[in-house]
Amino acid sequence: MPNPTPRNDARPSRAWPAAAVGLWLALAGVAVAGDAWGQSARKPTPAQKEAELKKVNARIEKVRKSVNADIEKRDKLSAQLRDAELSVQSARRQLEEARVQRIASEARLRELEREQRRKEEELAAERGALAGELRTAYVNGREEQLKLLLNQQDPASFGRMLAYYGYFGRARAERINSIRDKLEHLALLREKIAAETRRLQDLEARQEQELAALKGAQQKRTRAVAAIEGDIKSKGGEIKRLQSQAHSLEKLIADLRKALQSKPVAKQAPFEPLRGKLPWPVQDGRVLARFGQPRAGGSLKWQGMLIGTDRGARVRAPFAGRVAYADWLPGMGLMIVLDHGGGYLSLYGHNEEVFKKVGDPVAAGDVIGAVGDTGGHNQPALYFEVRRGREPVNPERWLQRR
């Protein structure tokens, strides 16, 4: 039976012509390539990251200035304490620099003196050898080569002896030149030793000046603390002062979060999985106050923990991050705030010195400060706090068990 003739109203085939398929693939390739280019274009370059970091640092600097202006306006005694404690930090830093330079200068002076002794010993040996040669020459008389000529009958032996005398003469001349060089080197060493001695004397004088400046700043701080304590006793304002300090901290955290949330400064490893695994920020110490414990008669609670330890003990970052704040704050003294990414911040208060500045990257274990009693505290201790968003969380839950 013959095949039926296809009907004119039959449904058209869905197969696309090869040219249409090729065109579609080409357009799709352009679209994919364009999307990939767009993604690569959106990825920030190192220069763009650096520019963004500068913007964030500038915003944080505005926050810092605002905090200081607020201190000046609201609390004259706190401003006096801040100035005194910042002066103590500056004087201590200058004293440490002078001490390091003095140690280096003393080491340099000892090395120069050792080199001088070595050169003097070498010079003495050279002079002794030359003196022996001169005595031999004197015993032989002044006309050494002429005597040799008159006393020699074998021309070959005479030639060898003449050559030997030539060697001796050149060696003697070289020894004399070596002695002259060593004398010049010794003279230069003596000049360097004299200059280093003068520099050391200047450093000693500077160290005494810096020590006097440190004592003066510490006395100024003592007066400021006494004035604050007197104000609290006369007005019964301890709770009010603590509330004011807590308000200053909350305002600072809120302002910092605004400055940091605009764009992440750095991508950090997740902070959340490290609960109970972080090292303590100070190696040794005793917990003086725990998170949630009452303070000031129970009307306020600790939002972090207070760790009593030795003055000057090194404060280390338990986790990587970036410095978001490094300045003085009422109640906290010299404080560092680290941004760990993911909305987490850690705070370190009462430092006598801070070793980092805003924007510095920090690796886990880096030294960021030294324990002190700034902020009007009555003993060396570190205040440690962890924030998730704006909410303080128990910092002990993040630390390894001791």
Secondary structure as the mmCIF struct_conf table of DSSP 4:
data_model
#
loop_
_struct_conf.conf_type_id
_struct_conf.id
_struct_conf.beg_label_comp_id
_struct_conf.beg_label_asym_id
_struct_conf.beg_label_seq_id
_struct_conf.end_label_comp_id
_struct_conf.end_label_asym_id
_struct_conf.end_label_seq_id
HELX_LH_PP_P HELX_LH_PP_P1 PRO A 2 ARG A 7
TURN_TY1_P TURN_TY1_P1 ASN A 8 ASP A 9
HELX_LH_PP_P HELX_LH_PP_P2 ALA A 10 SER A 13
HELX_LH_PP_P HELX_LH_PP_P3 ALA A 15 PRO A 17
HELX_RH_AL_P HELX_RH_AL_P1 ALA A 18 ARG A 42
BEND BEND1 LYS A 43 LYS A 43
HELX_LH_PP_P HELX_LH_PP_P4 PRO A 44 THR A 45
HELX_RH_AL_P HELX_RH_AL_P2 PRO A 46 ARG A 74
HELX_RH_AL_P HELX_RH_AL_P3 LYS A 76 ASN A 140
BEND BEND2 ARG A 142 ARG A 142
HELX_RH_AL_P HELX_RH_AL_P4 GLU A 144 ASN A 151
HELX_RH_AL_P HELX_RH_AL_P5 PRO A 155 LYS A 235
TURN_TY1_P TURN_TY1_P2 GLY A 236 GLY A 236
HELX_RH_AL_P HELX_RH_AL_P6 GLU A 238 GLN A 261
TURN_TY1_P TURN_TY1_P3 SER A 262 SER A 262
BEND BEND3 LYS A 263 LYS A 263
BEND BEND4 VAL A 265 ALA A 266
BEND BEND5 PHE A 271 PHE A 271
HELX_RH_3T_P HELX_RH_3T_P1 GLU A 272 LEU A 274
TURN_TY1_P TURN_TY1_P4 ARG A 275 LYS A 277
STRN STRN1 LEU A 278 LEU A 278
HELX_LH_PP_P HELX_LH_PP_P5 PRO A 279 TRP A 280
BEND BEND6 PRO A 281 ASP A 284
STRN STRN2 ARG A 286 ALA A 289
TURN_TY1_P TURN_TY1_P5 PHE A 291 GLY A 292
STRN STRN3 PRO A 294 ARG A 295
HELX_RH_3T_P HELX_RH_3T_P2 ALA A 296 GLY A 298
TURN_TY1_P TURN_TY1_P6 SER A 299 SER A 299
STRN STRN4 LEU A 300 LYS A 301
BEND BEND7 GLN A 303 GLY A 304
STRN STRN5 MET A 305 GLY A 308
TURN_TY1_P TURN_TY1_P7 ARG A 311 GLY A 312
HELX_LH_PP_P HELX_LH_PP_P6 ALA A 313 ALA A 313
STRN STRN6 ARG A 314 ARG A 316
BEND BEND8 PRO A 318 PHE A 319
STRN STRN7 GLY A 321 LEU A 329
TURN_TY1_P TURN_TY1_P8 PRO A 330 MET A 332
STRN STRN8 GLY A 333 GLY A 341
TURN_TY1_P TURN_TY1_P9 GLY A 342 GLY A 343
STRN STRN9 TYR A 344 VAL A 354
TURN_TY1_P TURN_TY1_P10 VAL A 358 GLY A 359
STRN STRN10 PRO A 361 VAL A 362
TURN_TY1_P TURN_TY1_P11 ALA A 364 GLY A 365
STRN STRN11 VAL A 367 VAL A 371
STRN STRN12 GLY A 372 GLY A 372
TURN_TY1_P TURN_TY1_P12 THR A 374 GLY A 376
BEND BEND9 ASN A 378 GLN A 379
STRN STRN13 ALA A 381 ARG A 388
TURN_TY1_P TURN_TY1_P13 GLY A 389 ARG A 390
STRN STRN14 GLU A 391 VAL A 393
HELX_RH_3T_P HELX_RH_3T_P3 PRO A 395 TRP A 398
STRN STRN15 LEU A 399 LEU A 399
HELX_LH_PP_P HELX_LH_PP_P7 GLN A 400 ARG A 401
#
